[in-house]
Amino acid sequence: PTRGEAVLQIGLPASGPLRAVVYDVRGREVAVVADGEHAAGWHRIPWRTDVAPGVYVVRLEAGGETRTQTMTVVR
């Protein structure tokens, strides 16, 4: 669970485009936290969680792959 700010830690094996989007459980886009070229290596991307408490889905797209992860925001 997170409160206030979450940090997405993302490792990229090669440089290229990275897109990280947060959705609510109804599938509505809440925030785009990363969208652009990133170098290879580890990245820490902050997201200010000024949203209603609940469960959110983070969708990461990079290197031709897509991954999702859930995140719980509490007050």
PDB file with SEQRES, HELIX, SHEET and CRYST1 records, atoms N, CA, C and O in Angstrom:
SEQRES   1 A   75  PRO THR ARG GLY GLU ALA VAL LEU GLN ILE GLY LEU PRO          
SEQRES   2 A   75  ALA SER GLY PRO LEU ARG ALA VAL VAL TYR ASP VAL ARG          
SEQRES   3 A   75  GLY ARG GLU VAL ALA VAL VAL ALA ASP GLY GLU HIS ALA          
SEQRES   4 A   75  ALA GLY TRP HIS ARG ILE PRO TRP ARG THR ASP VAL ALA          
SEQRES   5 A   75  PRO GLY VAL TYR VAL VAL ARG LEU GLU ALA GLY GLY GLU          
SEQRES   6 A   75  THR ARG THR GLN THR MET THR VAL VAL ARG                      
SHEET    1 AA1 2 GLU A   5  LEU A  12  0                                        
SHEET    2 AA1 2 GLY A  41  ARG A  48 -1                                        
SHEET    1 AA2 4 GLU A  29  HIS A  38  0                                        
SHEET    2 AA2 4 GLY A  16  ASP A  24 -1                                        
SHEET    3 AA2 4 GLY A  54  ALA A  62 -1                                        
SHEET    4 AA2 4 GLU A  65  VAL A  73 -1                                        
CRYST1    1.000    1.000    1.000  90.00  90.00  90.00 P 1           1          
ATOM      1  N   PRO A   1       0.827  -1.208   0.000  1.00  0.00           N  
ATOM      2  CA  PRO A   1       0.000   0.000   0.000  1.00  0.00           C  
ATOM      3  C   PRO A   1       0.859   1.256   0.000  1.00  0.00           C  
ATOM      4  O   PRO A   1       1.974   1.257   0.523  1.00  0.00           O  
ATOM      5  N   THR A   2       0.348   2.291  -0.572  1.00  0.00           N  
ATOM      6  CA  THR A   2       1.075   3.546  -0.645  1.00  0.00           C  
ATOM      7  C   THR A   2       0.174   4.692  -0.221  1.00  0.00           C  
ATOM      8  O   THR A   2      -1.052   4.597  -0.289  1.00  0.00           O  
ATOM      9  N   ARG A   3       0.793   5.761   0.212  1.00  0.00           N  
ATOM     10  CA  ARG A   3       0.063   6.955   0.625  1.00  0.00           C  
ATOM     11  C   ARG A   3       0.901   8.166   0.234  1.00  0.00           C  
ATOM     12  O   ARG A   3       2.066   8.264   0.619  1.00  0.00           O  
ATOM     13  N   GLY A   4       0.320   9.083  -0.523  1.00  0.00           N  
ATOM     14  CA  GLY A   4       1.035  10.308  -0.881  1.00  0.00           C  
ATOM     15  C   GLY A   4       1.840  10.211  -2.155  1.00  0.00           C  
ATOM     16  O   GLY A   4       1.592  10.952  -3.107  1.00  0.00           O  
ATOM     17  N   GLU A   5       2.809   9.300  -2.186  1.00  0.00           N  
ATOM     18  CA  GLU A   5       3.630   9.147  -3.384  1.00  0.00           C  
ATOM     19  C   GLU A   5       4.091   7.702  -3.508  1.00  0.00           C  
ATOM     20  O   GLU A   5       4.470   7.065  -2.525  1.00  0.00           O  
ATOM     21  N   ALA A   6       4.050   7.208  -4.720  1.00  0.00           N  
ATOM     22  CA  ALA A   6       4.580   5.880  -5.019  1.00  0.00           C  
ATOM     23  C   ALA A   6       5.758   6.057  -5.959  1.00  0.00           C  
ATOM     24  O   ALA A   6       5.809   7.010  -6.737  1.00  0.00           O  
ATOM     25  N   VAL A   7       6.694   5.140  -5.883  1.00  0.00           N  
ATOM     26  CA  VAL A   7       7.844   5.173  -6.776  1.00  0.00           C  
ATOM     27  C   VAL A   7       7.859   3.877  -7.565  1.00  0.00           C  
ATOM     28  O   VAL A   7       7.943   2.789  -6.995  1.00  0.00           O  
ATOM     29  N   LEU A   8       7.776   4.006  -8.880  1.00  0.00           N  
ATOM     30  CA  LEU A   8       7.856   2.847  -9.760  1.00  0.00           C  
ATOM     31  C   LEU A   8       9.334   2.602 -10.059  1.00  0.00           C  
ATOM     32  O   LEU A   8      10.034   3.503 -10.522  1.00  0.00           O  
ATOM     33  N   GLN A   9       9.801   1.395  -9.797  1.00  0.00           N  
ATOM     34  CA  GLN A   9      11.181   1.038 -10.105  1.00  0.00           C  
ATOM     35  C   GLN A   9      11.163   0.133 -11.326  1.00  0.00           C  
ATOM     36  O   GLN A   9      10.593  -0.958 -11.306  1.00  0.00           O  
ATOM     37  N   ILE A  10      11.802   0.612 -12.391  1.00  0.00           N  
ATOM     38  CA  ILE A  10      11.726  -0.075 -13.670  1.00  0.00           C  
ATOM     39  C   ILE A  10      13.140  -0.305 -14.193  1.00  0.00           C  
ATOM     40  O   ILE A  10      13.947   0.623 -14.254  1.00  0.00           O  
ATOM     41  N   GLY A  11      13.429  -1.542 -14.567  1.00  0.00           N  
ATOM     42  CA  GLY A  11      14.720  -1.872 -15.161  1.00  0.00           C  
ATOM     43  C   GLY A  11      14.569  -2.124 -16.647  1.00  0.00           C  
ATOM     44  O   GLY A  11      13.770  -2.964 -17.061  1.00  0.00           O  
ATOM     45  N   LEU A  12      15.327  -1.406 -17.445  1.00  0.00           N  
ATOM     46  CA  LEU A  12      15.286  -1.569 -18.901  1.00  0.00           C  
ATOM     47  C   LEU A  12      16.601  -2.184 -19.379  1.00  0.00           C  
ATOM     48  O   LEU A  12      17.671  -1.653 -19.081  1.00  0.00           O  
ATOM     49  N   PRO A  13      16.538  -3.299 -20.119  1.00  0.00           N  
ATOM     50  CA  PRO A  13      17.767  -3.927 -20.606  1.00  0.00           C  
ATOM     51  C   PRO A  13      18.423  -3.143 -21.744  1.00  0.00           C  
ATOM     52  O   PRO A  13      19.624  -3.272 -21.981  1.00  0.00           O  
ATOM     53  N   ALA A  14      17.633  -2.335 -22.443  1.00  0.00           N  
ATOM     54  CA  ALA A  14      18.166  -1.534 -23.549  1.00  0.00           C  
ATOM     55  C   ALA A  14      17.432  -0.201 -23.577  1.00  0.00           C  
ATOM     56  O   ALA A  14      16.306  -0.099 -23.090  1.00  0.00           O  
ATOM     57  N   SER A  15      18.062   0.811 -24.142  1.00  0.00           N  
ATOM     58  CA  SER A  15      17.395   2.103 -24.234  1.00  0.00           C  
ATOM     59  C   SER A  15      16.244   2.023 -25.233  1.00  0.00           C  
ATOM     60  O   SER A  15      16.256   1.198 -26.147  1.00  0.00           O  
ATOM     61  N   GLY A  16      15.260   2.883 -25.046  1.00  0.00           N  
ATOM     62  CA  GLY A  16      14.110   2.892 -25.937  1.00  0.00           C  
ATOM     63  C   GLY A  16      12.911   3.535 -25.276  1.00  0.00           C  
ATOM     64  O   GLY A  16      13.013   4.071 -24.172  1.00  0.00           O  
ATOM     65  N   PRO A  17      11.778   3.482 -25.949  1.00  0.00           N  
ATOM     66  CA  PRO A  17      10.579   4.110 -25.394  1.00  0.00           C  
ATOM     67  C   PRO A  17      10.033   3.334 -24.193  1.00  0.00           C  
ATOM     68  O   PRO A  17      10.050   2.103 -24.158  1.00  0.00           O  
ATOM     69  N   LEU A  18       9.554   4.089 -23.224  1.00  0.00           N  
ATOM     70  CA  LEU A  18       8.920   3.532 -22.035  1.00  0.00           C  
ATOM     71  C   LEU A  18       7.625   4.299 -21.809  1.00  0.00           C  
ATOM     72  O   LEU A  18       7.604   5.529 -21.851  1.00  0.00           O  
ATOM     73  N   ARG A  19       6.553   3.564 -21.569  1.00  0.00           N  
ATOM     74  CA  ARG A  19       5.270   4.185 -21.244  1.00  0.00           C  
ATOM     75  C   ARG A  19       4.722   3.487 -20.010  1.00  0.00           C  
ATOM     76  O   ARG A  19       4.602   2.262 -19.981  1.00  0.00           O  
ATOM     77  N   ALA A  20       4.389   4.271 -18.989  1.00  0.00           N  
ATOM     78  CA  ALA A  20       3.807   3.757 -17.758  1.00  0.00           C  
ATOM     79  C   ALA A  20       2.533   4.541 -17.484  1.00  0.00           C  
ATOM     80  O   ALA A  20       2.563   5.760 -17.319  1.00  0.00           O  
ATOM     81  N   VAL A  21       1.411   3.823 -17.438  1.00  0.00           N  
ATOM     82  CA  VAL A  21       0.099   4.454 -17.271  1.00  0.00           C  
ATOM     83  C   VAL A  21      -0.616   3.790 -16.093  1.00  0.00           C  
ATOM     84  O   VAL A  21      -0.546   2.575 -15.912  1.00  0.00           O  
ATOM     85  N   VAL A  22      -1.302   4.611 -15.298  1.00  0.00           N  
ATOM     86  CA  VAL A  22      -2.068   4.115 -14.155  1.00  0.00           C  
ATOM     87  C   VAL A  22      -3.548   4.164 -14.515  1.00  0.00           C  
ATOM     88  O   VAL A  22      -4.040   5.166 -15.032  1.00  0.00           O  
ATOM     89  N   TYR A  23      -4.257   3.059 -14.232  1.00  0.00           N  
ATOM     90  CA  TYR A  23      -5.694   2.955 -14.494  1.00  0.00           C  
ATOM     91  C   TYR A  23      -6.421   2.621 -13.197  1.00  0.00           C  
ATOM     92  O   TYR A  23      -5.866   1.971 -12.312  1.00  0.00           O  
ATOM     93  N   ASP A  24      -7.671   3.071 -13.095  1.00  0.00           N  
ATOM     94  CA  ASP A  24      -8.481   2.626 -11.965  1.00  0.00           C  
ATOM     95  C   ASP A  24      -9.075   1.261 -12.305  1.00  0.00           C  
ATOM     96  O   ASP A  24      -8.879   0.761 -13.413  1.00  0.00           O  
ATOM     97  N   VAL A  25      -9.801   0.651 -11.359  1.00  0.00           N  
ATOM     98  CA  VAL A  25     -10.308  -0.699 -11.576  1.00  0.00           C  
ATOM     99  C   VAL A  25     -11.393  -0.766 -12.651  1.00  0.00           C  
ATOM    100  O   VAL A  25     -11.739  -1.853 -13.113  1.00  0.00           O  
ATOM    101  N   ARG A  26     -11.923   0.372 -13.047  1.00  0.00           N  
ATOM    102  CA  ARG A  26     -12.902   0.407 -14.143  1.00  0.00           C  
ATOM    103  C   ARG A  26     -12.243   0.586 -15.501  1.00  0.00           C  
ATOM    104  O   ARG A  26     -12.927   0.633 -16.524  1.00  0.00           O  
ATOM    105  N   GLY A  27     -10.915   0.687 -15.519  1.00  0.00           N  
ATOM    106  CA  GLY A  27     -10.190   0.806 -16.777  1.00  0.00           C  
ATOM    107  C   GLY A  27      -9.997   2.226 -17.261  1.00  0.00           C  
ATOM    108  O   GLY A  27      -9.541   2.441 -18.385  1.00  0.00           O  
ATOM    109  N   ARG A  28     -10.338   3.209 -16.425  1.00  0.00           N  
ATOM    110  CA  ARG A  28     -10.155   4.618 -16.811  1.00  0.00           C  
ATOM    111  C   ARG A  28      -8.727   5.054 -16.524  1.00  0.00           C  
ATOM    112  O   ARG A  28      -8.175   4.757 -15.464  1.00  0.00           O  
ATOM    113  N   GLU A  29      -8.133   5.764 -17.483  1.00  0.00           N  
ATOM    114  CA  GLU A  29      -6.776   6.261 -17.305  1.00  0.00           C  
ATOM    115  C   GLU A  29      -6.768   7.333 -16.224  1.00  0.00           C  
ATOM    116  O   GLU A  29      -7.542   8.288 -16.272  1.00  0.00           O  
ATOM    117  N   VAL A  30      -5.885   7.160 -15.254  1.00  0.00           N  
ATOM    118  CA  VAL A  30      -5.775   8.089 -14.129  1.00  0.00           C  
ATOM    119  C   VAL A  30      -4.564   8.997 -14.289  1.00  0.00           C  
ATOM    120  O   VAL A  30      -4.642  10.194 -14.012  1.00  0.00           O  
ATOM    121  N   ALA A  31      -3.442   8.431 -14.735  1.00  0.00           N  
ATOM    122  CA  ALA A  31      -2.212   9.215 -14.869  1.00  0.00           C  
ATOM    123  C   ALA A  31      -1.252   8.538 -15.833  1.00  0.00           C  
ATOM    124  O   ALA A  31      -1.191   7.311 -15.912  1.00  0.00           O  
ATOM    125  N   VAL A  32      -0.506   9.351 -16.562  1.00  0.00           N  
ATOM    126  CA  VAL A  32       0.618   8.864 -17.370  1.00  0.00           C  
ATOM    127  C   VAL A  32       1.860   9.296 -16.605  1.00  0.00           C  
ATOM    128  O   VAL A  32       2.153  10.488 -16.514  1.00  0.00           O  
ATOM    129  N   VAL A  33       2.587   8.334 -16.056  1.00  0.00           N  
ATOM    130  CA  VAL A  33       3.740   8.677 -15.224  1.00  0.00           C  
ATOM    131  C   VAL A  33       5.061   8.637 -15.994  1.00  0.00           C  
ATOM    132  O   VAL A  33       6.062   9.173 -15.519  1.00  0.00           O  
ATOM    133  N   ALA A  34       5.082   8.022 -17.154  1.00  0.00           N  
ATOM    134  CA  ALA A  34       6.268   8.025 -18.014  1.00  0.00           C  
ATOM    135  C   ALA A  34       5.813   7.809 -19.453  1.00  0.00           C  
ATOM    136  O   ALA A  34       4.957   6.970 -19.732  1.00  0.00           O  
ATOM    137  N   ASP A  35       6.399   8.578 -20.349  1.00  0.00           N  
ATOM    138  CA  ASP A  35       6.080   8.419 -21.769  1.00  0.00           C  
ATOM    139  C   ASP A  35       7.181   9.063 -22.594  1.00  0.00           C  
ATOM    140  O   ASP A  35       7.146  10.263 -22.867  1.00  0.00           O  
ATOM    141  N   GLY A  36       8.155   8.258 -22.986  1.00  0.00           N  
ATOM    142  CA  GLY A  36       9.247   8.799 -23.784  1.00  0.00           C  
ATOM    143  C   GLY A  36      10.457   7.886 -23.762  1.00  0.00           C  
ATOM    144  O   GLY A  36      10.412   6.778 -23.227  1.00  0.00           O  
ATOM    145  N   GLU A  37      11.526   8.365 -24.345  1.00  0.00           N  
ATOM    146  CA  GLU A  37      12.772   7.599 -24.430  1.00  0.00           C  
ATOM    147  C   GLU A  37      13.462   7.553 -23.073  1.00  0.00           C  
ATOM    148  O   GLU A  37      13.529   8.556 -22.362  1.00  0.00           O  
ATOM    149  N   HIS A  38      13.973   6.377 -22.727  1.00  0.00           N  
ATOM    150  CA  HIS A  38      14.727   6.201 -21.492  1.00  0.00           C  
ATOM    151  C   HIS A  38      15.969   5.365 -21.801  1.00  0.00           C  
ATOM    152  O   HIS A  38      15.945   4.494 -22.671  1.00  0.00           O  
ATOM    153  N   ALA A  39      17.027   5.637 -21.092  1.00  0.00           N  
ATOM    154  CA  ALA A  39      18.274   4.896 -21.255  1.00  0.00           C  
ATOM    155  C   ALA A  39      18.149   3.516 -20.607  1.00  0.00           C  
ATOM    156  O   ALA A  39      17.274   3.289 -19.772  1.00  0.00           O  
ATOM    157  N   ALA A  40      19.014   2.620 -20.994  1.00  0.00           N  
ATOM    158  CA  ALA A  40      19.063   1.309 -20.358  1.00  0.00           C  
ATOM    159  C   ALA A  40      19.441   1.475 -18.892  1.00  0.00           C  
ATOM    160  O   ALA A  40      20.144   2.416 -18.526  1.00  0.00           O  
ATOM    161  N   GLY A  41      18.971   0.555 -18.059  1.00  0.00           N  
ATOM    162  CA  GLY A  41      19.304   0.595 -16.631  1.00  0.00           C  
ATOM    163  C   GLY A  41      18.060   0.768 -15.783  1.00  0.00           C  
ATOM    164  O   GLY A  41      16.934   0.688 -16.274  1.00  0.00           O  
ATOM    165  N   TRP A  42      18.285   1.007 -14.499  1.00  0.00           N  
ATOM    166  CA  TRP A  42      17.194   1.156 -13.539  1.00  0.00           C  
ATOM    167  C   TRP A  42      16.732   2.598 -13.443  1.00  0.00           C  
ATOM    168  O   TRP A  42      17.536   3.530 -13.455  1.00  0.00           O  
ATOM    169  N   HIS A  43      15.423   2.761 -13.349  1.00  0.00           N  
ATOM    170  CA  HIS A  43      14.815   4.082 -13.235  1.00  0.00           C  
ATOM    171  C   HIS A  43      13.841   4.089 -12.066  1.00  0.00           C  
ATOM    172  O   HIS A  43      13.125   3.114 -11.836  1.00  0.00           O  
ATOM    173  N   ARG A  44      13.818   5.187 -11.334  1.00  0.00           N  
ATOM    174  CA  ARG A  44      12.858   5.398 -10.250  1.00  0.00           C  
ATOM    175  C   ARG A  44      11.947   6.536 -10.694  1.00  0.00           C  
ATOM    176  O   ARG A  44      12.379   7.681 -10.824  1.00  0.00           O  
ATOM    177  N   ILE A  45      10.688   6.203 -10.922  1.00  0.00           N  
ATOM    178  CA  ILE A  45       9.733   7.179 -11.453  1.00  0.00           C  
ATOM    179  C   ILE A  45       8.665   7.436 -10.391  1.00  0.00           C  
ATOM    180  O   ILE A  45       7.884   6.541 -10.068  1.00  0.00           O  
ATOM    181  N   PRO A  46       8.628   8.667  -9.843  1.00  0.00           N  
ATOM    182  CA  PRO A  46       7.640   8.974  -8.809  1.00  0.00           C  
ATOM    183  C   PRO A  46       6.253   9.226  -9.396  1.00  0.00           C  
ATOM    184  O   PRO A  46       6.108   9.737 -10.507  1.00  0.00           O  
ATOM    185  N   TRP A  47       5.246   8.853  -8.619  1.00  0.00           N  
ATOM    186  CA  TRP A  47       3.855   9.163  -8.973  1.00  0.00           C  
ATOM    187  C   TRP A  47       3.175   9.713  -7.732  1.00  0.00           C  
ATOM    188  O   TRP A  47       3.068   9.024  -6.717  1.00  0.00           O  
ATOM    189  N   ARG A  48       2.715  10.954  -7.813  1.00  0.00           N  
ATOM    190  CA  ARG A  48       1.987  11.596  -6.709  1.00  0.00           C  
ATOM    191  C   ARG A  48       0.595  10.991  -6.676  1.00  0.00           C  
ATOM    192  O   ARG A  48      -0.193  11.203  -7.598  1.00  0.00           O  
ATOM    193  N   THR A  49       0.284  10.248  -5.635  1.00  0.00           N  
ATOM    194  CA  THR A  49      -0.973   9.494  -5.557  1.00  0.00           C  
ATOM    195  C   THR A  49      -2.098  10.354  -4.981  1.00  0.00           C  
ATOM    196  O   THR A  49      -2.667  10.031  -3.938  1.00  0.00           O  
ATOM    197  N   ASP A  50      -2.410  11.448  -5.667  1.00  0.00           N  
ATOM    198  CA  ASP A  50      -3.502  12.319  -5.224  1.00  0.00           C  
ATOM    199  C   ASP A  50      -4.817  11.847  -5.859  1.00  0.00           C  
ATOM    200  O   ASP A  50      -5.508  12.601  -6.545  1.00  0.00           O  
ATOM    201  N   VAL A  51      -5.129  10.596  -5.610  1.00  0.00           N  
ATOM    202  CA  VAL A  51      -6.336   9.952  -6.137  1.00  0.00           C  
ATOM    203  C   VAL A  51      -7.112   9.361  -4.958  1.00  0.00           C  
ATOM    204  O   VAL A  51      -6.609   9.302  -3.837  1.00  0.00           O  
ATOM    205  N   ALA A  52      -8.319   8.933  -5.223  1.00  0.00           N  
ATOM    206  CA  ALA A  52      -9.135   8.301  -4.180  1.00  0.00           C  
ATOM    207  C   ALA A  52      -8.488   6.998  -3.729  1.00  0.00           C  
ATOM    208  O   ALA A  52      -7.835   6.323  -4.526  1.00  0.00           O  
ATOM    209  N   PRO A  53      -8.661   6.640  -2.464  1.00  0.00           N  
ATOM    210  CA  PRO A  53      -8.150   5.349  -1.998  1.00  0.00           C  
ATOM    211  C   PRO A  53      -8.757   4.215  -2.823  1.00  0.00           C  
ATOM    212  O   PRO A  53      -9.920   4.285  -3.223  1.00  0.00           O  
ATOM    213  N   GLY A  54      -7.978   3.189  -3.071  1.00  0.00           N  
ATOM    214  CA  GLY A  54      -8.480   2.042  -3.816  1.00  0.00           C  
ATOM    215  C   GLY A  54      -7.362   1.303  -4.514  1.00  0.00           C  
ATOM    216  O   GLY A  54      -6.181   1.552  -4.271  1.00  0.00           O  
ATOM    217  N   VAL A  55      -7.751   0.394  -5.380  1.00  0.00           N  
ATOM    218  CA  VAL A  55      -6.803  -0.427  -6.127  1.00  0.00           C  
ATOM    219  C   VAL A  55      -6.639   0.160  -7.529  1.00  0.00           C  
ATOM    220  O   VAL A  55      -7.616   0.533  -8.179  1.00  0.00           O  
ATOM    221  N   TYR A  56      -5.397   0.235  -7.978  1.00  0.00           N  
ATOM    222  CA  TYR A  56      -5.074   0.769  -9.297  1.00  0.00           C  
ATOM    223  C   TYR A  56      -4.190  -0.226 -10.029  1.00  0.00           C  
ATOM    224  O   TYR A  56      -3.509  -1.043  -9.408  1.00  0.00           O  
ATOM    225  N   VAL A  57      -4.207  -0.152 -11.345  1.00  0.00           N  
ATOM    226  CA  VAL A  57      -3.388  -1.022 -12.183  1.00  0.00           C  
ATOM    227  C   VAL A  57      -2.370  -0.150 -12.908  1.00  0.00           C  
ATOM    228  O   VAL A  57      -2.727   0.843 -13.541  1.00  0.00           O  
ATOM    229  N   VAL A  58      -1.102  -0.532 -12.810  1.00  0.00           N  
ATOM    230  CA  VAL A  58      -0.028   0.159 -13.517  1.00  0.00           C  
ATOM    231  C   VAL A  58       0.347  -0.695 -14.716  1.00  0.00           C  
ATOM    232  O   VAL A  58       0.682  -1.871 -14.567  1.00  0.00           O  
ATOM    233  N   ARG A  59       0.293  -0.107 -15.904  1.00  0.00           N  
ATOM    234  CA  ARG A  59       0.639  -0.820 -17.145  1.00  0.00           C  
ATOM    235  C   ARG A  59       1.948  -0.229 -17.674  1.00  0.00           C  
ATOM    236  O   ARG A  59       2.041   0.971 -17.933  1.00  0.00           O  
ATOM    237  N   LEU A  60       2.953  -1.089 -17.831  1.00  0.00           N  
ATOM    238  CA  LEU A  60       4.256  -0.681 -18.338  1.00  0.00           C  
ATOM    239  C   LEU A  60       4.463  -1.269 -19.721  1.00  0.00           C  
ATOM    240  O   LEU A  60       4.250  -2.463 -19.932  1.00  0.00           O  
ATOM    241  N   GLU A  61       4.876  -0.439 -20.656  1.00  0.00           N  
ATOM    242  CA  GLU A  61       5.189  -0.889 -22.018  1.00  0.00           C  
ATOM    243  C   GLU A  61       6.609  -0.453 -22.345  1.00  0.00           C  
ATOM    244  O   GLU A  61       6.926   0.736 -22.305  1.00  0.00           O  
ATOM    245  N   ALA A  62       7.463  -1.420 -22.670  1.00  0.00           N  
ATOM    246  CA  ALA A  62       8.847  -1.121 -23.035  1.00  0.00           C  
ATOM    247  C   ALA A  62       9.437  -2.321 -23.755  1.00  0.00           C  
ATOM    248  O   ALA A  62       9.123  -3.466 -23.430  1.00  0.00           O  
ATOM    249  N   GLY A  63      10.280  -2.060 -24.720  1.00  0.00           N  
ATOM    250  CA  GLY A  63      10.980  -3.139 -25.419  1.00  0.00           C  
ATOM    251  C   GLY A  63      10.068  -4.164 -26.060  1.00  0.00           C  
ATOM    252  O   GLY A  63      10.426  -5.337 -26.161  1.00  0.00           O  
ATOM    253  N   GLY A  64       8.888  -3.733 -26.494  1.00  0.00           N  
ATOM    254  CA  GLY A  64       7.961  -4.651 -27.139  1.00  0.00           C  
ATOM    255  C   GLY A  64       7.197  -5.531 -26.164  1.00  0.00           C  
ATOM    256  O   GLY A  64       6.460  -6.422 -26.585  1.00  0.00           O  
ATOM    257  N   GLU A  65       7.359  -5.295 -24.867  1.00  0.00           N  
ATOM    258  CA  GLU A  65       6.661  -6.073 -23.849  1.00  0.00           C  
ATOM    259  C   GLU A  65       5.719  -5.185 -23.058  1.00  0.00           C  
ATOM    260  O   GLU A  65       5.918  -3.974 -22.954  1.00  0.00           O  
ATOM    261  N   THR A  66       4.687  -5.809 -22.502  1.00  0.00           N  
ATOM    262  CA  THR A  66       3.732  -5.110 -21.639  1.00  0.00           C  
ATOM    263  C   THR A  66       3.615  -5.892 -20.339  1.00  0.00           C  
ATOM    264  O   THR A  66       3.449  -7.112 -20.347  1.00  0.00           O  
ATOM    265  N   ARG A  67       3.702  -5.182 -19.231  1.00  0.00           N  
ATOM    266  CA  ARG A  67       3.549  -5.787 -17.904  1.00  0.00           C  
ATOM    267  C   ARG A  67       2.536  -4.970 -17.122  1.00  0.00           C  
ATOM    268  O   ARG A  67       2.425  -3.760 -17.314  1.00  0.00           O  
ATOM    269  N   THR A  68       1.808  -5.624 -16.251  1.00  0.00           N  
ATOM    270  CA  THR A  68       0.874  -4.923 -15.380  1.00  0.00           C  
ATOM    271  C   THR A  68       1.139  -5.315 -13.932  1.00  0.00           C  
ATOM    272  O   THR A  68       1.628  -6.406 -13.636  1.00  0.00           O  
ATOM    273  N   GLN A  69       0.801  -4.390 -13.043  1.00  0.00           N  
ATOM    274  CA  GLN A  69       0.951  -4.629 -11.626  1.00  0.00           C  
ATOM    275  C   GLN A  69      -0.120  -3.830 -10.900  1.00  0.00           C  
ATOM    276  O   GLN A  69      -0.465  -2.725 -11.320  1.00  0.00           O  
ATOM    277  N   THR A  70      -0.642  -4.375  -9.827  1.00  0.00           N  
ATOM    278  CA  THR A  70      -1.633  -3.637  -9.059  1.00  0.00           C  
ATOM    279  C   THR A  70      -0.961  -2.857  -7.928  1.00  0.00           C  
ATOM    280  O   THR A  70       0.109  -3.225  -7.442  1.00  0.00           O  
ATOM    281  N   MET A  71      -1.624  -1.769  -7.525  1.00  0.00           N  
ATOM    282  CA  MET A  71      -1.136  -0.916  -6.471  1.00  0.00           C  
ATOM    283  C   MET A  71      -2.330  -0.482  -5.636  1.00  0.00           C  
ATOM    284  O   MET A  71      -3.380  -0.144  -6.183  1.00  0.00           O  
ATOM    285  N   THR A  72      -2.182  -0.488  -4.332  1.00  0.00           N  
ATOM    286  CA  THR A  72      -3.254  -0.058  -3.448  1.00  0.00           C  
ATOM    287  C   THR A  72      -2.896   1.294  -2.846  1.00  0.00           C  
ATOM    288  O   THR A  72      -1.823   1.458  -2.264  1.00  0.00           O  
ATOM    289  N   VAL A  73      -3.791   2.257  -2.989  1.00  0.00           N  
ATOM    290  CA  VAL A  73      -3.606   3.591  -2.419  1.00  0.00           C  
ATOM    291  C   VAL A  73      -4.497   3.686  -1.185  1.00  0.00           C  
ATOM    292  O   VAL A  73      -5.692   3.398  -1.248  1.00  0.00           O  
ATOM    293  N   VAL A  74      -3.905   4.093  -0.062  1.00  0.00           N  
ATOM    294  CA  VAL A  74      -4.644   4.250   1.189  1.00  0.00           C  
ATOM    295  C   VAL A  74      -4.562   5.709   1.641  1.00  0.00           C  
ATOM    296  O   VAL A  74      -3.719   6.469   1.165  1.00  0.00           O  
ATOM    297  N   ARG A  75      -5.425   6.078   2.541  1.00  0.00           N  
ATOM    298  CA  ARG A  75      -5.387   7.435   3.116  1.00  0.00           C  
ATOM    299  C   ARG A  75      -4.914   7.380   4.523  1.00  0.00           C  
ATOM    300  O   ARG A  75      -4.811   8.415   5.182  1.00  0.00           O  
TER     301      ARG A  75                                                      
END                                                                             
